[in-house]
Amino acid sequence: MELDRRNMCAPGPPTWIAPPAKPTGEALIRAKLAEYRSMCEERDRLILEAKKEGLSEVAIAELSGHSRNTVRSVLKNHGIG
């Protein structure tokens, strides 16, 4: 606990501030999954951009570190194949 120094001149006993609550396991997992989703959206955008610029599926897979199946899946999901 920490002493609330904002009202030191207020009458009465000192006010204490409780430390912020630690996030629960579920909250941490939710935050990580949201971050992962954002990362996947960026991945898809880069794959689509690479294909638009003429790179082959094999080249995109090798450069991105993703499998060819992942690259194909992203392209298929966006109507490119």
Z-matrix of the N, CA and C atoms (Angstrom, degrees):
N
C 1 1.446
C 2 1.522 1 108.83
N 3 1.304 2 113.42 1 151.41
C 4 1.457 3 119.55 2 -176.54
C 5 1.519 4 108.40 3 -127.47
N 6 1.315 5 115.98 4 143.23
C 7 1.450 6 121.42 5 178.94
C 8 1.524 7 109.29 6 -74.06
N 9 1.335 8 116.15 7 131.65
C 10 1.466 9 121.44 8 177.17
C 11 1.522 10 107.69 9 -80.11
N 12 1.320 11 116.83 10 105.17
C 13 1.469 12 121.40 11 -176.34
C 14 1.532 13 113.03 12 -87.26
N 15 1.317 14 117.36 13 -0.29
C 16 1.462 15 119.71 14 -178.98
C 17 1.530 16 111.52 15 -70.81
N 18 1.323 17 118.64 16 -31.05
C 19 1.470 18 122.18 17 -176.85
C 20 1.521 19 110.96 18 -118.42
N 21 1.307 20 116.89 19 47.35
C 22 1.466 21 120.24 20 -176.89
C 23 1.527 22 111.98 21 -65.82
N 24 1.328 23 117.97 22 -26.24
C 25 1.464 24 120.72 23 -177.87
C 26 1.531 25 112.59 24 -92.14
N 27 1.314 26 116.69 25 -2.18
C 28 1.462 27 119.49 26 -179.65
C 29 1.518 28 109.13 27 -70.39
N 30 1.336 29 116.10 28 143.08
C 31 1.468 30 118.35 29 178.70
C 32 1.527 31 111.10 30 -68.85
N 33 1.300 32 114.83 31 155.03
C 34 1.451 33 119.95 32 177.11
C 35 1.512 34 111.78 33 100.93
N 36 1.336 35 115.69 34 -178.08
C 37 1.464 36 120.08 35 -177.67
C 38 1.539 37 110.61 36 -68.30
N 39 1.328 38 116.87 37 156.33
C 40 1.463 39 119.73 38 179.84
C 41 1.532 40 111.07 39 -64.09
N 42 1.305 41 114.97 40 152.39
C 43 1.458 42 121.58 41 179.43
C 44 1.519 43 108.23 42 -99.27
N 45 1.318 44 115.77 43 135.89
C 46 1.458 45 120.59 44 179.58
C 47 1.521 46 109.49 45 -109.95
N 48 1.325 47 116.41 46 142.71
C 49 1.449 48 122.58 47 178.87
C 50 1.520 49 108.20 48 -106.48
N 51 1.325 50 116.08 49 127.36
C 52 1.465 51 120.18 50 177.82
C 53 1.530 52 109.16 51 -74.95
N 54 1.321 53 117.72 52 146.74
C 55 1.474 54 119.50 53 177.09
C 56 1.527 55 109.88 54 -65.36
N 57 1.322 56 116.51 55 153.39
C 58 1.474 57 118.04 56 179.04
C 59 1.523 58 110.56 57 -61.26
N 60 1.302 59 114.72 58 144.60
C 61 1.461 60 119.88 59 -179.80
C 62 1.525 61 109.87 60 -68.20
N 63 1.329 62 115.44 61 142.14
C 64 1.462 63 119.74 62 176.42
C 65 1.532 64 107.92 63 -74.47
N 66 1.339 65 116.00 64 140.24
C 67 1.461 66 117.36 65 178.17
C 68 1.525 67 111.03 66 -62.41
N 69 1.315 68 115.52 67 145.75
C 70 1.460 69 120.23 68 178.93
C 71 1.519 70 109.68 69 -73.99
N 72 1.307 71 116.53 70 166.86
C 73 1.460 72 121.39 71 176.58
C 74 1.514 73 111.36 72 -58.58
N 75 1.324 74 116.38 73 -40.89
C 76 1.463 75 120.35 74 179.50
C 77 1.525 76 110.75 75 -64.24
N 78 1.326 77 117.52 76 -41.71
C 79 1.464 78 120.89 77 -179.96
C 80 1.522 79 110.89 78 -63.56
N 81 1.330 80 116.31 79 -39.44
C 82 1.465 81 119.75 80 178.59
C 83 1.523 82 111.35 81 -65.10
N 84 1.327 83 116.70 82 -43.01
C 85 1.464 84 120.91 83 179.02
C 86 1.529 85 109.91 84 -64.45
N 87 1.324 86 117.51 85 -42.47
C 88 1.465 87 120.50 86 178.60
C 89 1.529 88 111.00 87 -59.95
N 90 1.323 89 116.53 88 -42.41
C 91 1.467 90 120.62 89 179.47
C 92 1.530 91 110.76 90 -65.04
N 93 1.336 92 116.72 91 -42.01
C 94 1.465 93 120.63 92 179.01
C 95 1.522 94 111.65 93 -64.67
N 96 1.338 95 116.74 94 -40.86
C 97 1.464 96 120.39 95 179.19
C 98 1.526 97 111.29 96 -66.89
N 99 1.323 98 117.33 97 -37.76
C 100 1.466 99 120.36 98 176.84
C 101 1.525 100 110.13 99 -64.35
N 102 1.320 101 116.65 100 -40.60
C 103 1.468 102 121.01 101 177.72
C 104 1.534 103 110.36 102 -64.72
N 105 1.324 104 116.59 103 -41.14
C 106 1.465 105 121.34 104 178.90
C 107 1.526 106 110.61 105 -63.34
N 108 1.315 107 116.28 106 -42.24
C 109 1.472 108 119.95 107 179.03
C 110 1.522 109 110.51 108 -60.51
N 111 1.311 110 116.09 109 -42.57
C 112 1.461 111 120.91 110 178.18
C 113 1.527 112 110.45 111 -62.02
N 114 1.331 113 116.11 112 -41.20
C 115 1.458 114 121.10 113 179.28
C 116 1.537 115 110.22 114 -64.01
N 117 1.328 116 117.48 115 -40.56
C 118 1.468 117 121.28 116 179.76
C 119 1.520 118 111.06 117 -65.85
N 120 1.323 119 117.06 118 -37.08
C 121 1.459 120 119.92 119 177.08
C 122 1.521 121 110.38 120 -62.94
N 123 1.312 122 117.35 121 -40.06
C 124 1.464 123 121.97 122 176.83
C 125 1.524 124 110.14 123 -65.66
N 126 1.336 125 116.65 124 -41.01
C 127 1.467 126 121.56 125 177.91
C 128 1.522 127 110.30 126 -58.85
N 129 1.328 128 116.30 127 -47.74
C 130 1.462 129 120.69 128 -179.37
C 131 1.526 130 110.64 129 -60.91
N 132 1.333 131 116.70 130 -43.15
C 133 1.459 132 120.74 131 -179.57
C 134 1.524 133 111.09 132 -60.97
N 135 1.336 134 116.46 133 -42.74
C 136 1.459 135 120.08 134 179.70
C 137 1.531 136 112.05 135 -67.03
N 138 1.316 137 116.89 136 -39.52
C 139 1.472 138 120.48 137 178.25
C 140 1.517 139 110.28 138 -63.77
N 141 1.327 140 116.85 139 -44.07
C 142 1.468 141 120.68 140 179.38
C 143 1.528 142 111.12 141 -64.45
N 144 1.317 143 116.23 142 -40.81
C 145 1.468 144 120.53 143 178.58
C 146 1.528 145 111.09 144 -63.95
N 147 1.335 146 116.32 145 -42.30
C 148 1.466 147 120.40 146 179.35
C 149 1.523 148 110.90 147 -63.07
N 150 1.329 149 116.71 148 -42.49
C 151 1.464 150 120.57 149 179.45
C 152 1.527 151 110.52 150 -64.76
N 153 1.318 152 116.01 151 -40.94
C 154 1.463 153 121.13 152 179.06
C 155 1.534 154 110.86 153 -61.63
N 156 1.322 155 116.62 154 -33.64
C 157 1.460 156 121.47 155 -179.59
C 158 1.532 157 112.41 156 -82.98
N 159 1.342 158 116.43 157 -0.08
C 160 1.453 159 119.91 158 172.61
C 161 1.514 160 116.89 159 102.11
N 162 1.314 161 118.41 160 4.68
C 163 1.462 162 119.80 161 177.79
C 164 1.521 163 109.80 162 -73.02
N 165 1.314 164 115.72 163 144.24
C 166 1.461 165 120.35 164 177.83
C 167 1.529 166 110.03 165 -76.76
N 168 1.322 167 115.76 166 164.19
C 169 1.465 168 120.25 167 177.24
C 170 1.522 169 110.82 168 -59.98
N 171 1.331 170 116.46 169 -39.70
C 172 1.467 171 120.65 170 179.75
C 173 1.523 172 110.34 171 -64.05
N 174 1.331 173 116.90 172 -44.21
C 175 1.465 174 120.21 173 -179.99
C 176 1.524 175 111.11 174 -64.25
N 177 1.330 176 116.31 175 -42.28
C 178 1.472 177 119.83 176 178.55
C 179 1.522 178 110.17 177 -61.58
N 180 1.328 179 116.40 178 -43.85
C 181 1.472 180 120.63 179 179.84
C 182 1.532 181 110.76 180 -61.90
N 183 1.322 182 116.71 181 -46.05
C 184 1.466 183 119.86 182 -178.74
C 185 1.524 184 111.62 183 -64.37
N 186 1.330 185 117.00 184 -43.02
C 187 1.463 186 120.53 185 -177.35
C 188 1.524 187 112.94 186 -72.67
N 189 1.326 188 116.09 187 -34.15
C 190 1.465 189 119.52 188 -176.75
C 191 1.524 190 113.33 189 -87.09
N 192 1.339 191 116.07 190 -21.25
C 193 1.459 192 119.01 191 -176.62
C 194 1.522 193 112.86 192 85.50
N 195 1.325 194 116.85 193 4.81
C 196 1.463 195 120.83 194 177.06
C 197 1.525 196 108.86 195 -93.93
N 198 1.313 197 115.98 196 159.23
C 199 1.459 198 119.56 197 177.81
C 200 1.519 199 109.99 198 -72.01
N 201 1.323 200 115.91 199 159.21
C 202 1.465 201 120.25 200 175.59
C 203 1.519 202 110.54 201 -61.71
N 204 1.328 203 116.20 202 -34.59
C 205 1.466 204 119.42 203 177.93
C 206 1.532 205 111.20 204 -62.57
N 207 1.329 206 117.39 205 -39.48
C 208 1.463 207 120.78 206 178.22
C 209 1.522 208 109.92 207 -64.79
N 210 1.338 209 116.54 208 -45.36
C 211 1.461 210 120.64 209 179.37
C 212 1.530 211 109.88 210 -60.58
N 213 1.336 212 116.66 211 -46.78
C 214 1.459 213 120.32 212 178.65
C 215 1.527 214 111.82 213 -60.12
N 216 1.314 215 115.97 214 -41.60
C 217 1.466 216 120.87 215 -179.53
C 218 1.530 217 111.15 216 -62.54
N 219 1.317 218 116.62 217 -44.14
C 220 1.468 219 120.60 218 179.19
C 221 1.526 220 109.82 219 -62.05
N 222 1.335 221 116.25 220 -46.70
C 223 1.461 222 120.17 221 -179.40
C 224 1.544 223 111.16 222 -62.93
N 225 1.327 224 115.55 223 -42.55
C 226 1.468 225 120.05 224 179.43
C 227 1.534 226 110.85 225 -63.64
N 228 1.328 227 117.14 226 -42.26
C 229 1.458 228 121.08 227 179.58
C 230 1.522 229 113.18 228 -62.90
N 231 1.326 230 116.12 229 -21.67
C 232 1.462 231 120.96 230 179.79
C 233 1.535 232 111.59 231 -106.52
N 234 1.325 233 115.73 232 16.19
C 235 1.454 234 120.37 233 174.57
C 236 1.516 235 115.26 234 75.26
N 237 1.327 236 116.91 235 21.35
C 238 1.461 237 121.52 236 178.53
C 239 1.512 238 107.11 237 -116.75
N 240 1.293 239 117.02 238 130.58
C 241 1.451 240 116.40 239 -178.21
C 242 1.455 241 111.14 240 -162.16
